Amino acid sequence: MLKALSKTLSTTLAMQMFQVMRTGSAVLTGVVLAKSSLSTAEIGQWELLLYVGTTLTFFWVNGLLQSISGLHARVPENSRKAVIYNSFFVFCIIAALVFLVLVAGKASVLQLITGVPNVPYLGWYAMFLLFNLPSYPLEYVYLLRQKPYAIVAWGSFSFGFYLLALGIPVLFGYGLETGIKALSGLALIKFLWTFREISGFRLDWPDWPLIRQYTGFALPLVLSSVVSNLMLIFDNWLVNWHYQDPAVFAVYRYGARELPLVPALLFAVGASLVPVIAENQARRLAELKRRTTGMMHILFPLTALAMLTSEWWFPIVFNSSFRDSAVLFNIYLLTLCSRVLLPAAIMLSKGDTRPVFRISLVEMTVKIALGLIFINFFGLPGLAFSVVVSFWVEKIGLILVLEKKHGIKTGDWVDWRWYLGYSTGLLTLFVFLFAR
């Protein structure tokens, strides 16, 4: 039965399910901790650990992960196994460096990142990162091997047991430390699982020329990720600097979000097609068009419904103090019009990553300039509009590179009729609601 299921499950759907499980486990973990006997201070300790881990990993994890499939599609057939094993080796090396930084430079690192000299259970959390980070490439290994069922099984195990490992100890009164120890044990199992799956790809390693090629290929994506996160940090700083009011900052934070799962679902579509676009460009671009059009049929109606009802459910889900956050949320929903375009996936399949970073610098410049101008004239909604515009800068820049440099017409991978119809409808609905 499982084999039959694997034949009906596409890698795109499997990657989307994987991203849903990833996001869902994070949300449910927060709910479990809030419902447990942990004090607010103890939950804050966990959040600090997450913040430290994210700060030390966000700028390299995504770039290196995306580069696995991109480089895999570009190298000769006889080098593809080496790409998989050596990318795992790079993750192991960087994870070890993160572990050493946290353990050896504990006080100075914490003071720099969090402003506090000590966070409880950091040693166990560092152990969790040491073994968990090298397991990240496995989803891409299954993707490249066209094993969708394995992607779902890996996600179910990883995120299901993540929730159980942390949730059961805190719910039954064994404390946060026991939960983090359990997570470290889970991470060790995931590491061994990953090593077992990847060890079959081991050829001559480490292959330093290939590692240099891999890290060089990933560097523009890593730098682009840094720029994207700097823009988020800038927005938070600007709200604090302009208003100097924690209540206004909270209203902005609660409103400055997209429809849940939208970025993850669209990312999964692009990631699943990167390895195969280069093999048969015309057919795969047509497949990209078909799949993104299918996502439009789902995401645009859901976004319109969320926009239409947000003023009603925002005060209920949160509280009446966040009624104004609904306006910001509606503005952020407009980012779907640019999110649903996936030129970066085609750029990765072409092995052309440098323009991604250069365009991200232009995007950041536009974002900062518009943010400073718009917040003075339009307040928090103006800052939200600057995000919508800057997203378009990135997409238009990448589309122009594809058109001019690679000769790929946008109509080959975007269904203009559905796209313009849905985008016009969503914008019309927004104008109607915003003008009331």
Summary of the structure (lengths in Angstrom):
residues: 436
radius of gyration: 22.1
end to end distance: 54.5
largest distance: 66.0
contacts: 1449
relative contact order: 0.11
helix: 85%
strand: 0%
